[in-house]
Amino acid sequence: MTVWIKRFVIVSLFLVLLGVIAAGAFGAGMVTGFFGRVQETGLSEEVIAGEGEMAKIGIIRFDGLILTSGAGDIFSTDTLISPQQVKHWFREIMADKEVKALVIELNSPGGSPVAADEIYKAIQAFRKSGRSVVVVMEDTATSGAYFIAVAADKIIASPATLTGSIGVITEITNIEELLNKIGVNLEVYKAGKYKDFTSFARGRTEEEKKLIQEFVDTAYDLFISRVAEGRGLEKNVVKELAQGQVYSGSKALELRLIDGLGSVEDGVEEAQKLQNLPHAKIVRYRTESALDLLLGRIETMVNPLPALMNRFTPGFRAAYLPSF
């Protein structure tokens, strides 16, 4: 049986199963609820250490690109961090009054400036509830990931963690010369002087370049402000460090971009210190959606097209991402 036949069988079974669920749920008015929540990711709690009634320190993992929407296609192959999902998790965690601190294991190259700022604000709101937040950087926590990390009380990284890359980048494809060589002409009819400023069929005018740079500079200034506020540094100091350079965890510590070197265990210890907890129950939050539980994440096997198309769709997007 070929791979594609296997995928066809799996998807067919999935559709049949959905039909059974929908048929059984229709009389109870649950169809809409099921489809509305199939992508909603909830939390399950695993106790790692401690027992009985005592204060908790939670550990949760943020992994993947930071985007404004983490739902997307139910068969998406990308791991994402979205503000909507983070806020949902935080609401669940804050409902447990025993949770006094949260350790975030962060592994991300960055992503959307808007999404990063929303998550930054969500972390700050979580801290305003009287709880502490410690970010533990893993392999990579660059650009937008560093942006959200500075909202925490403390940042810990491995000496070999890749971080920094404080800056903004946007790219617009220009294939005008290629189209001319192969004799393709693109006719454009527009209302609005700048409506086609992202067109891949031509270059940008000087006026358009200026407008794009102004947008990029706005996102860059926001990044600088967030880092300066979160790390207690002067803006001019941050700007010197914010030219897109990447840093090792060791170098980031030297530059005061993080607070210490260590692992998640050190993050938990730091969280205990922040809350003055000599003893605490340590719990790990598992993130799993209804679709994960139902089908064992068959989405990792099928339909990679949406993720690929998203990378090559012409348009204008600024990003807190490394340039390499």
N, C-alpha and C positions, 0 to 999 in steps of 0.2 A: 504494500500500500504506500503510495507516494505521500510526500509531506502535504501537498495541497489537498489530496483526497482525505487525509486525516483531518485537516483543518475544516474541510467541508462537512465532514461527519460531526465534528465537535460543534460547529456553528449550528448545524441542523438540529442537533440534540438540544442545544441552548435555546433555540427558537421554540421547539416543541415544549420544553420545560416552562418557558415564559407563558406559552399559551395555556398550559395546565394551571399555572399559578393564577393567571388572569381570569380564567374561567371559574376557578374556585373562589376567587376574591370578589368577583363582580357583584354577586348578591349582597355582599357586605360593604360595598362601596370602597374597596381597597385598591382597585387597579391604579388609580391616579397616585395614590400614596406610594405604592410599590415602585412605579416608574419614576416618581419624583425623588425617591430616596435611594435608588439603586446605585447612584454614584456618591451618596453622602457617606463620608468616612467617620465612623465613631471610634471610641476608645475602649480598649479592654485593659485591665490592670493586672500586672504580674508583680507579686511581692518578691523582692530580691533579698532583703534583709530586714530584720526586726519583726516583732509580732505584738499583738494586743492593741489596745487603744493608745496611740501616741501620735505625735505630729509626723506628717509625711513630707518626704522630698520626692518629687516626681522626676522621671527622666523621659524625655520625648525626642524623637529624631525628626529633623527637617532635612530632606534629601531631594536634590534635583534643581531644575530651573525655577526661578521665581517669576511667576506670571500672574496677571490679574485674574485669570480664570483657570482653575485646576480641574474643572470637570471635563470639558471637551468631549471627544469621541469615547464611548465606553470601551473601545478596543485600542485606546491610545497606548503606545509603547513607551512614552516618556514618563519619568517620575517628576512630579511638579510640586511646588510650594505655592499656594495661593492664599491671599488675605482671607477669603471667605472660609477656607478650610481651617486656617490658623485660629481665626476668631471663634469658629465652632468648637475647636479643641479647647481653647481657653475658657469658654463658657462652661464646658463640661467639668474642667479641672477646678475652676473657681467655685463651682457648686458644692465641692467637697471642702468643708471648712477645716478639715484636718491637714490639707495641703498648705505648707508654709513656704515652699520654694520650688522652683522648677529649673532643671538642668536641661539645656537644649543641645543635643548633639547635632552640629551643623556641618553639612557637606554639600556645597553648592558653588557653581561658578558665577552666580548672580542672575540678572535678568531685568525685568521691567522696573523702571524708576518709580512708577506709580504704585505698583505692587509692593516694592521694597519699602516705600514710605508708609503705606498702610500697615504693613507688618510691624515696622518700627513703632508706630503709634499704638498698635495692639499690645506690644510688649510693654510699652510705657504704662498703658492703662492697667495691665496685669500687675505691674509693680506698685501702682497707686493704691491697689487693694491691700497693701501691707505685706505682700509676698515679695520674695527675692527671685531674681533670674540670673543664672550663670550660663554663658555660652561656652561650649567646648568645641573648638574647631577640629575637624578631622583632616582628611587629605587636602581638601580645597575649601576655602571660604573667601573668595575674591569678590571684588566689586560690590554688586548688590547684596551679596551675602555678608560682606563686611559692614555694609550700610545697616543691615538689620541687627548685626552683632553689637554695634555701639549703643543700642538701646538698653542693653543688659547692665546689671550691676557690676559684673566682672566678666572678663574674657580670658579663656585659657586655650592654649594651642600646643600642638606637638612642635618640637624644634624643627621638624621637616614639613610642617603644614605650609601650604602655599596660600598666602593671603595678600591683602593690599589691593593693588590694581584699582586705586581710587580714581575714577574718571568716568567719562561718558563717551559712547561711540555710536555713530549711525552711519550706515552705508547705503548708497543708492546705486543700483546697477545701471550702467550706461553702455548700450550695445549699438549706438548710432553708427559707428564705423562699420560694424559687421553687417548691419541692415543695408547700408549703402553698397557694400561689396556684393551682396547677393541679390540686390535689386528689389528690396522690400521697402515700400513706402507706407507709413502709418498716418492716416488722416485723423485729425483730432477736432472735434466740435465741442466747444466749452462755453460756459457762462461763468465768468469769474476769472480774473487775470491769472491767478496762481493755481487754478484747479488741477492742472496737469503737471505741477512742479515735481512730482515723483516719477514722471514718465521715464521708462527705461529706453525710449527711442531717441532721446536727446540729452544733451548736457544741461546743466543749470546755468541760468543767467547770473551775473554778479549780484543782482538784487535778490534773487532767490537764494543764493549761497549765504547772503547776509542774514536772511530770515531764518534759514536752517541753523546757522551758527548761533543766533540769538536764542533759539529754542534749546540747543545743546548747552549753551552757557547757563541758562536758567536751571536746568537739571543738575549741572555741575555745581552751581552755587548752593543748591539745596543739599547736595552731598557734602560739600565742605562744611556747611553749617551744622549738619547732623553729627559729623565726626568731631568737630570742635566742641559742640555741646556735650556729646556723649563721653568724650575722652578728656574733657577739661583742658583743651589746648587752644592756643590763639589761632585765629583763622590763617594768619600769614605763615604760621608753622605748618599747619595742615596742608596749605597749598604747595609748600616745598615737597611734601611727601605724597602729594596727590597729582602726579604727572603720569599716571598709568603704570607706575612701577609695581612689580610683584615683589613680595618679601617672604622670606622664610619665617617660621614662627620665632626663631631666635632673634632675627633682625627686627621683627615687629615688636618684640619685647624691649629691645634696646631703644627703639624709637617711640616707646610708650603707646603704641597702637593696641597692645594687649596688656594683660596684668600678670600673666604667669605662664609657665610651661608645665604640661602634665597631661593627664588622661581624664576620662570621665569620672574615675574615682576621686581624683583631685578636685574636679568640679563639684562633686557631692560634698566633699569635705569643706570646700569654700562656701557652699550654700548653707551648711550647718553653722559655720562661723557667722555668716551674715544674719542668721536668725537666732543666734545664741542657743543652739540646740545641742546639748551634750549627747543626746540619743534621738534617733529618728527612724521611722520605718521608711525604707527605700523601695519605691515602686517604679516599675517601667511601664509606660503606656504603649500598648500596641495599637497601631492604626490599621484598621481594616474596614473595607466597605462591604455592603450587602453583596455586591457582585463578587468580591474576593471570597467571601464565605460560601456563596452558592456555587461558584464555578472554578475555584482555585486559580483565579487570575488567568483565564484562557486568553484574555486580551493581549498578553505578551506573545502569543503565538500567531496572531492574525492581524491583517490590515495595517501595515506600516505606512501606507500611502499618505494619510493626513499629516503625520509628523514630517515626512519628507517634503510634501508640498509646502508646508509652512515655512521651510527653510529657503525656498526658492521663489516665493510669491513676491512680485515687485511691490514696493511701497516704502513708506518712510517710518522708521521705528528707531527711537533712541533707546539705548540700553546701557545698564550698568553691567558690562561684561568685559572680560579680558580681550585684548586684540589679537592674541595668538591662537 
